Amino acid sequence: MSFSSEVKEELFGHIGSSRHCQLAEIAAIIDAAGLIRVDESGSTTLFLQADNELVIRKFFTLIKKAFNIKHSILEKTAEIKDGGRIYRPVLTDFETLKSVLGAIRLIDKEGNVLELQKGVSPMVTRNTCCKRAFLRDSFLCLGSISDPNKGYHLEYVCDTEAQASSLKEMIESFDIEARIVRRKKYFVLYIKEGAGIVDLLNIMEAPVSLMNLENLRIVKEMRNSINRRVNCEVANITKTVNAAAKQIEDITYLKEHYGFDNLQRGLRDMAEVRLENPEASLLELGRLLDPPVGKSGVNHRLRKLSELADKVRG
């Protein structure tokens, strides 16, 4: 099972305890995966996308809790296709449908069913807890999250810009940065920062997925930190080795073309100690001199020897 599927399984099992939160979840499902049709006889039917079984199952659980419906009302009528998607009828009893749509403010004062494209009423998500519930079930319908081992990316794929903007506004009300990009005919709301995704999982109340993601982030950051440290050490070692090789090359040249006897005693001692200890650090070289010299003093003498070698070559 993918990480995205694990997150959705967890969100599927979480239902708001308050009725207003349950209504926000119902509104999210209808807004994200619903289709309302009125036939020639005037009968109204609510459909949900047939390819998401978790959403349909949760929808019935929610309306049973929120409206005290004791029996399944899934009709055995034919599915329909709209916009390349398959929809299954879930509510055909108008009184029940009227109660559900009225509770989430999708019916106007005259009793007419409003178009879903107009979006969900802000009154449905006026409470912070209701925003959490709405984002949770919207993700169940529209969301996906990448494998954290490969990268951090969470997104909602929306049909309309208004839908994406509404979700973006809700997410940003929790101080999480989100962006919208056009992808073919869809509007994709996405978060790419690992910390932002962790915060959103917390807001949607998915603690298990949050902990799994945090554990992966810790391991990943630790591995990256170790790699950076190793790379830095390798770079320093390489730099030290290259510098030592250049120093030995210059000192050997001076020995053959200038002679150590022509060097000042301090430079001569330095040259001899370096040739005898090609792998020693500057600090170790300083301790081998008599009298001992500090790291800066060793560096100064070696630089003098290299400058003299370049002068002799010239």
N, C-alpha and C positions, 0 to 999 in steps of 0.2 A: 504493500500500500504506500502510495506517495505521501509526502509530508502534507501536501494540500488536502488530500483525502482524510488524513488523520485529523487535521484542524476542523474540517467540516463534520466529521463524525462527532467530535467533541461539541461543536456548536449545535448540532442536531439535538443532543441530549440536554441542552440547557434551555429552560423556559422561564421567563420572568414570573415571579411570584405574584406580582400585582396585576390586576386586570388591565390597567392602562398600559403597562409594558407588554402584555399579551396582545393588546390591540395594535400597538406599534409594530410588533412582529408580524401580525396578520397583514397590516398595511404594507410592510416591507416586501412580503412574499407576493402580494397582489400587484404591487408597483413594479417589481422586478421580473416576475414570471407569469403574471396574469393576463387574461384576455377576456373582455366582457362582450357578449354578442346578444343582440335582440333580433329574434326571427320575425318572419312575416306575420305571425299570429300575435306578436307582442310579448312572447315569452323571453325572459332574460336568463342567460346562463353564464356562469363564471367558469372559465377554463384555466388550467395551469399547465405549464410546459411538462410534457409527458416523460422527458428524458432525465428528469431529476426526481428519483423516487423519494429521496430524503426530504425534499421540499414538500411533496404531496403528503407524506406521512406526518410531517410536523404541522402542516396546515390543519389537518383534521384534529390532531391533538390540541392545537391552540383553540379552534372554534368549540371543541367539546368543553374545554376549561373555561373559556371566556363567556360562552353562551349556554352552558349547561346542556349541551346536546348529547344525548346518551347513545345514539345509534349512528352508524355510518350512513352518510348521505351521498356517497360516491355513486353516480348514476352509471349504468351499463350501456350508455349510448356511444355512438361512434366518435372517434377522435377526429379533429379537424387539423388542417394545415394552414398556417398563416405566416407569410414572410420567411418561408423555408424552415419553419419550426412546427413540430407536432404538439398539439395541445389536447389535454384530456379534460372532459367536463367534470367539475367537482361540486358545483352547486346549481341546482335548477329550481328548487323550491323558492318561489319569489319572496315569501314572507321571511324565510330564514336569510335569504340573500339580502333582502332589504335591511334586516337587522344588522347583518355584518357590515354592509357597505355604509349604512347610516352611522354606525359606531365609529367608523374610520373616516367619516365625513366625505364619502364619495357619492352622496345623494344630496341634491340641492333642496331648498325650501319647498319647491313644488313637487318633490318626490321623484325627480328625474335623475337617472344614473349619470354621473359625470364621466367624461372621457379620462382614461388613465394617463394620457399624454400630458394632462394638465398638472400632474404631480400630486403628491400627498400634502394634505393640509398641514401647515406648521403647528396647528393645535395638537396634532397627533404626537409630535415629538417635542413638545414644549418643555418637558422635564428632562433632566440629564439622564436619568435611568432609562427613559424611553428612547433617547438618542442611542444609548448603548444597545438596547434591544433591536432597534431599527438597523443599525450598522451590522449587528450579528447576523440577522436573517437576510439582509441584502448581500452579505458576503456568501452566505449559503447558496444563494441563487446566482450571483454574478461574479463571485470572487475566485481567486486562485493565488497560490503562493509558491514560489520556486523552492527547489531543494536548497536548504541553507548551506549544504556542503559545497555548492557550486556558486552561490551568490545570494544576495538579499533583494527580493523583489516581490511585492504584493500588489495586486491590482483588482479593480472592479471593471468589467467590460459592460458599458452602458449603451443602450440604443439611442439615447438622445443626449444632447449637450446639457439640457436642463436637469436631467436625472444625474449626470456626472457632477454638475455644479452643486446640486443639492447635497449629495453625499460628501463632496469636498468641503462644503461649508460646515457640515456636521463634524467631520474629522478634524478640521482646523479649530473647531470650538474647544477641542481637547489639547490644543497647542502641538499638533502634529502636522508637519509639512507634507502636503500632497500636491500632485500636479496632474494636469489633464493633457492628453495627446490624442490626436485623431489617427485612427488605424482603420483604413478602408472606410466602411460605413459606420464604424463604431467609435465611441468616445471612451477612452481608457483612462480611468483615474488610478494613479499608481503612487506607491511609496517605495523608495530604494534604500533608505537608511535603515540599518539593522535596528538601531535604537527606536526609530519610529514604528517599525513593524512590531517590536516587542511591546511598545506602549499600546498599539491598537489591539493586539491580542489580549492585553490586560483589560482594555475598555470593553471588548466583546465578551469578556469573562471566559477565556479559554486558558486556565492556569496550567494544565498539563502540557499543552502545545507551547505555551510561553516558556516553561522550564526546559523543555527539550531544545527549543531554539536558543535559550540563554546558555545551556550547557555546550551546544555546538559552537556558539559564538566565543565562549571562553577558551575552548580547545583551539579554535581557529586563530584567535588573537594571540594565544600563547605560542602556537606553532609559528605564526608570522614574526612574533617578537624574537623567538629563538633564531629563526632564519636571518632576521636583520642583524642580530648580534654576531652570528657566525660569519655572515658576509662582511661585517665590519672588521672582525678579527682577521679574516683571510686577507682583506684589503690592507690592513695594518702590517700583517706579516709579509705580504708581498712587497709593500713599500720598504720595509726594513731590510729584506733580503736584497732588493734591487740597490738600495743605498749602500749596503755593505759590499756588494759586488763591485760597485763603482769606486768605492774607497780603496778596495784592495787592488783594483786595476790601476788607479792613480799612484798608489804607493809603490807597486811593483815597477811601474814605469820610472818613477823617481829613483828607485834603487838601481835600475839598469842604466839610466841615462843622466843621472845627476849625482848619485851617490849619497848614502846616509851620512857620511862624514861631513858633508857640506851643509847638513841640516842643523838647526839649533837643537840643543839637547832635548827640550820639551817636545819638539816636533819629531825628533829621532825616536825618542821613547814611545811616543804615540804610534808612530809608523810600525815599530817592531811589535808592540803589543797587539795592534790590529792584525798584522800578518800571522801572528801566533794564535790568534783567537778570532777566526773569520765569522763565527756564528754568535759571538757575544754581543749583548746589547750595549748601548752607550753607557748605561749605569754600571754594568759589569766591567767594561773597559776602564772606566774611571777608578774603580776599586783596585784594578791590577797595576795601576801606575804607582810610582814611588817618588814623591808623596801622592796619595790618592787625589783625584780631581773629580769635581762634580759633573753632572750630565751636560750642563751648558759649556763647561770648559772643554770636555771631550769633543763636543760638537764643533766648537770654535777651532780646535787644533786640526780636526779632520777637514774642516772647510779650508783652512790655510794650506794643508797638504794638497787638496784638489786644485786650488787656485795656482799653486806653484807648479803642479804637473801640467796644467793648461798653459802656463807661461813657458815652460820648458818645451812643450810640444810646438808652441808658436815660434 
